[in-house]
């Protein structure tokens, strides 16, 4: 994934969005560099998040937010987020999506269990960005059967049992033909 092309690829993956839809794939969240520097993130990840950012929303039901340093500190206490992870968003269940750890992995921490167990998403922020683009594109093109193999090619650990992408790719799409 070339960070410079992430936003254009993500937007293009959505095709033509009807005017009535309450969704703008070009709406991106830019993170404050000062807040990011409170965690030992790889420099490329801090640059990516503070210059390019992440979409405000993305399938499968993920929302991204640029919380202030004070909000991040409060979230660490409330949700038990480890100090070497930085929260970047939430799942539709309210679980905290984070980047960090020794290798800059992306995972989410379940919000309703203490201490919060983590669920692996991707091995790195750039592999997460690539996965988001491919996931959006294949679903818009209704190529649901290809999702699991495409994500496996991007980041094999993301498709191991227990990982978010593995779980999400096992759910067949709804039949809207009726």
ZAMARGU-4260 file (C-alpha; in steps of 0.2 Angstrom, whole numbers, plus 5000, padded with zeros to 4 digits):
<rodrens>
0) 5000/5000/5000 | 5007/5017/4995 | 5001/5029/5008 | 5000/5043/4996 | 4986/5034/4986
5) 4976/5027/5001 | 4963/5040/5001 | 4960/5040/4982 | 4959/5021/4982 | 4947/5020/4996
10) 4936/5033/4988 | 4936/5025/4971 | 4932/5008/4979 | 4915/5014/4983 | 4910/5018/4966
15) 4896/5031/4963 | 4887/5035/4979 | 4869/5041/4977 | 4866/5059/4982 | 4853/5054/4995
20) 4865/5042/5004 | 4871/5049/5021 | 4889/5043/5018 | 4904/5052/5010 | 4919/5040/5008
25) 4930/5056/5005 | 4927/5062/5023 | 4944/5057/5032 | 4949/5059/5050 | 4966/5067/5053
30) 4975/5063/5069 | 4984/5076/5080 | 5003/5072/5079 | 5006/5078/5097 | 4993/5065/5103
35) 5001/5051/5092 | 5018/5055/5099 | 5012/5049/5116 | 5014/5031/5110 | 5029/5023/5103
40) 5022/5021/5086 | 5032/5018/5071 | 5036/5035/5063 | 5028/5030/5047 | 5012/5026/5056
45) 5012/5043/5065 | 5015/5052/5048 | 5001/5042/5039 | 4988/5046/5053 | 4993/5064/5055
50) 4994/5068/5036 | 4982/5056/5027 | 4971/5049/5041 | 4958/5036/5040 | 4940/5037/5033
55) 4927/5043/5045 | 4918/5026/5042 | 4922/5010/5033 | 4914/4993/5031 | 4913/4982/5041
60) 4905/4994/5052 | 4921/5003/5058 | 4921/5022/5063 | 4937/5032/5066 | 4940/5047/5077
65) 4954/5058/5081 | 4953/5060/5100 | 4963/5073/5110 | 4977/5068/5121 | 4966/5071/5136
70) 4952/5060/5129 | 4965/5046/5125 | 4971/5047/5143 | 4953/5045/5149 | 4950/5031/5137
75) 4965/5021/5144 | 4957/5021/5161 | 4939/5018/5156 | 4943/5004/5143 | 4960/4997/5149
80) 4969/5001/5133 | 4987/4997/5136 | 5000/5012/5135 | 5009/5006/5120 | 4992/5007/5109
85) 4984/5022/5102 | 4965/5022/5099 | 4960/5026/5082 | 4941/5021/5081 | 4928/5009/5086
90) 4918/4994/5080 | 4900/4995/5079 | 4899/4986/5096 | 4910/5000/5104 | 4926/4990/5105
95) 4941/5001/5104 | 4951/5000/5088 | 4970/5003/5091 | 4987/5004/5083 | 5003/5000/5092
100) 5012/4987/5101 | 5030/4982/5097 | 5026/4980/5079 | 5013/4993/5075 | 4999/4980/5074
105) 4980/4985/5072 | 4968/4977/5084 | 4953/4980/5094 | 4950/4979/5113 | 4933/4972/5119
110) 4925/4986/5129 | 4914/4976/5141 | 4927/4964/5149 | 4941/4968/5161 | 4955/4967/5157
115) 4950/4969/5139 | 4955/4955/5128 | 4961/4960/5111 | 4956/4954/5093 | 4969/4955/5080
120) 4965/4965/5064 | 4981/4967/5054 | 4999/4966/5056 | 5002/4984/5052 | 4993/5001/5049
125) 4998/5000/5030 | 4991/4982/5029 | 4975/4988/5037 | 4973/5002/5025 | 4976/4990/5010
130) 4963/4978/5018 | 4950/4992/5020 | 4952/4997/5001 | 4951/4979/4995 | 4936/4975/5007
135) 4926/4990/5001 | 4930/4987/4982 | 4925/4968/4983 | 4909/4972/4992 | 4904/4986/4981
140) 4907/4975/4966 | 4897/4961/4974 | 4912/4949/4973 | 4909/4943/4991 | 4916/4926/4988
145) 4933/4933/4984 | 4935/4943/5000 | 4943/4930/5011 | 4957/4925/4999 | 4961/4943/4994
150) 4963/4948/5013 | 4974/4932/5015 | 4985/4938/5001 | 4987/4955/5009 | 4990/4949/5027
155) 4990/4930/5031 | 4988/4932/5050 | 4973/4943/5047 | 4964/4928/5041 | 4968/4916/5055
160) 4953/4910/5066 | 4949/4923/5079 | 4955/4938/5069 | 4942/4951/5064 | 4944/4949/5045
165) 4942/4930/5047 | 4926/4932/5057 | 4919/4945/5045 | 4923/4936/5029 | 4914/4920/5035
170) 4897/4929/5036 | 4888/4927/5019 | 4881/4943/5012 | 4862/4946/5014 | 4851/4941/4999
175) 4843/4957/4994 | 4836/4949/4978 | 4818/4947/4985
</rodrens>
